[in-house]
């Protein structure tokens, strides 16, 4: 999520509808009084941006024996035998 925008109380009162549109788009707004933050407006259900495909390409390595059967003693331990 991007850094929250800071607006003063007068601007928030004058442009509430416009600020709510920005919040609906996933932004956060900090309301300040005399330059001191006093409140934060944020979306109730923030939309998470989709991660780009291939983000982890080359960072995860699959072992050649990944889908081989598990050893019998390991399976027995999992089953509590």
Rosetta constraint file for C-alpha pairs under 8 A:
AtomPair CA 1 CA 26 HARMONIC 7.50 0.50
AtomPair CA 1 CA 27 HARMONIC 7.09 0.50
AtomPair CA 2 CA 27 HARMONIC 6.90 0.50
AtomPair CA 2 CA 28 HARMONIC 7.93 0.50
AtomPair CA 3 CA 28 HARMONIC 7.57 0.50
AtomPair CA 4 CA 27 HARMONIC 6.69 0.50
AtomPair CA 4 CA 28 HARMONIC 4.72 0.50
AtomPair CA 4 CA 29 HARMONIC 5.22 0.50
AtomPair CA 4 CA 30 HARMONIC 6.27 0.50
AtomPair CA 5 CA 28 HARMONIC 6.53 0.50
AtomPair CA 5 CA 29 HARMONIC 4.88 0.50
AtomPair CA 5 CA 30 HARMONIC 5.92 0.50
AtomPair CA 6 CA 29 HARMONIC 5.91 0.50
AtomPair CA 6 CA 30 HARMONIC 4.62 0.50
AtomPair CA 6 CA 31 HARMONIC 5.84 0.50
AtomPair CA 6 CA 32 HARMONIC 6.70 0.50
AtomPair CA 6 CA 37 HARMONIC 7.84 0.50
AtomPair CA 7 CA 11 HARMONIC 6.22 0.50
AtomPair CA 7 CA 12 HARMONIC 6.35 0.50
AtomPair CA 7 CA 29 HARMONIC 7.16 0.50
AtomPair CA 7 CA 30 HARMONIC 6.23 0.50
AtomPair CA 7 CA 31 HARMONIC 5.12 0.50
AtomPair CA 7 CA 32 HARMONIC 6.06 0.50
AtomPair CA 8 CA 12 HARMONIC 6.23 0.50
AtomPair CA 8 CA 31 HARMONIC 5.52 0.50
AtomPair CA 8 CA 32 HARMONIC 4.79 0.50
AtomPair CA 8 CA 33 HARMONIC 5.94 0.50
AtomPair CA 8 CA 34 HARMONIC 7.41 0.50
AtomPair CA 8 CA 35 HARMONIC 7.23 0.50
AtomPair CA 9 CA 13 HARMONIC 6.17 0.50
AtomPair CA 9 CA 31 HARMONIC 6.05 0.50
AtomPair CA 9 CA 32 HARMONIC 6.14 0.50
AtomPair CA 9 CA 33 HARMONIC 6.09 0.50
AtomPair CA 10 CA 14 HARMONIC 6.19 0.50
AtomPair CA 11 CA 15 HARMONIC 5.90 0.50
AtomPair CA 11 CA 16 HARMONIC 7.94 0.50
AtomPair CA 12 CA 16 HARMONIC 5.30 0.50
AtomPair CA 12 CA 19 HARMONIC 7.27 0.50
AtomPair CA 12 CA 31 HARMONIC 7.09 0.50
AtomPair CA 15 CA 19 HARMONIC 6.24 0.50
AtomPair CA 16 CA 20 HARMONIC 6.10 0.50
AtomPair CA 17 CA 21 HARMONIC 6.41 0.50
AtomPair CA 18 CA 22 HARMONIC 6.57 0.50
AtomPair CA 19 CA 23 HARMONIC 6.25 0.50
AtomPair CA 19 CA 29 HARMONIC 7.50 0.50
AtomPair CA 20 CA 24 HARMONIC 6.08 0.50
AtomPair CA 21 CA 25 HARMONIC 6.45 0.50
AtomPair CA 22 CA 26 HARMONIC 6.83 0.50
AtomPair CA 22 CA 27 HARMONIC 5.70 0.50
AtomPair CA 22 CA 28 HARMONIC 7.81 0.50
AtomPair CA 23 CA 27 HARMONIC 4.63 0.50
AtomPair CA 23 CA 28 HARMONIC 5.80 0.50
AtomPair CA 23 CA 29 HARMONIC 7.17 0.50
AtomPair CA 23 CA 41 HARMONIC 7.29 0.50
AtomPair CA 23 CA 42 HARMONIC 5.93 0.50
AtomPair CA 23 CA 43 HARMONIC 5.48 0.50
AtomPair CA 24 CA 43 HARMONIC 5.93 0.50
AtomPair CA 24 CA 46 HARMONIC 7.82 0.50
AtomPair CA 25 CA 47 HARMONIC 7.74 0.50
AtomPair CA 26 CA 42 HARMONIC 7.47 0.50
AtomPair CA 26 CA 43 HARMONIC 6.01 0.50
AtomPair CA 26 CA 46 HARMONIC 5.31 0.50
AtomPair CA 26 CA 47 HARMONIC 6.07 0.50
AtomPair CA 27 CA 42 HARMONIC 6.66 0.50
AtomPair CA 27 CA 43 HARMONIC 7.22 0.50
AtomPair CA 28 CA 40 HARMONIC 6.94 0.50
AtomPair CA 28 CA 41 HARMONIC 5.68 0.50
AtomPair CA 28 CA 42 HARMONIC 4.61 0.50
AtomPair CA 28 CA 43 HARMONIC 7.13 0.50
AtomPair CA 29 CA 40 HARMONIC 5.67 0.50
AtomPair CA 29 CA 41 HARMONIC 5.05 0.50
AtomPair CA 29 CA 42 HARMONIC 6.56 0.50
AtomPair CA 30 CA 37 HARMONIC 6.35 0.50
AtomPair CA 30 CA 38 HARMONIC 7.46 0.50
AtomPair CA 30 CA 39 HARMONIC 5.74 0.50
AtomPair CA 30 CA 40 HARMONIC 4.34 0.50
AtomPair CA 30 CA 41 HARMONIC 6.23 0.50
AtomPair CA 31 CA 37 HARMONIC 5.75 0.50
AtomPair CA 31 CA 38 HARMONIC 5.94 0.50
AtomPair CA 31 CA 39 HARMONIC 5.20 0.50
AtomPair CA 31 CA 40 HARMONIC 6.10 0.50
AtomPair CA 31 CA 41 HARMONIC 7.75 0.50
AtomPair CA 32 CA 36 HARMONIC 4.97 0.50
AtomPair CA 32 CA 37 HARMONIC 4.04 0.50
AtomPair CA 32 CA 38 HARMONIC 5.37 0.50
AtomPair CA 32 CA 39 HARMONIC 7.02 0.50
AtomPair CA 33 CA 37 HARMONIC 6.42 0.50
AtomPair CA 33 CA 38 HARMONIC 6.64 0.50
AtomPair CA 42 CA 46 HARMONIC 7.88 0.50
AtomPair CA 51 CA 55 HARMONIC 7.28 0.50
AtomPair CA 56 CA 60 HARMONIC 6.71 0.50
AtomPair CA 62 CA 66 HARMONIC 6.66 0.50
AtomPair CA 70 CA 74 HARMONIC 6.68 0.50
AtomPair CA 70 CA 75 HARMONIC 6.56 0.50
AtomPair CA 71 CA 75 HARMONIC 6.44 0.50
AtomPair CA 72 CA 76 HARMONIC 6.09 0.50
AtomPair CA 73 CA 77 HARMONIC 6.21 0.50
AtomPair CA 74 CA 78 HARMONIC 6.31 0.50
AtomPair CA 75 CA 79 HARMONIC 6.21 0.50
AtomPair CA 76 CA 80 HARMONIC 6.09 0.50
AtomPair CA 76 CA 81 HARMONIC 4.97 0.50
AtomPair CA 77 CA 81 HARMONIC 5.76 0.50
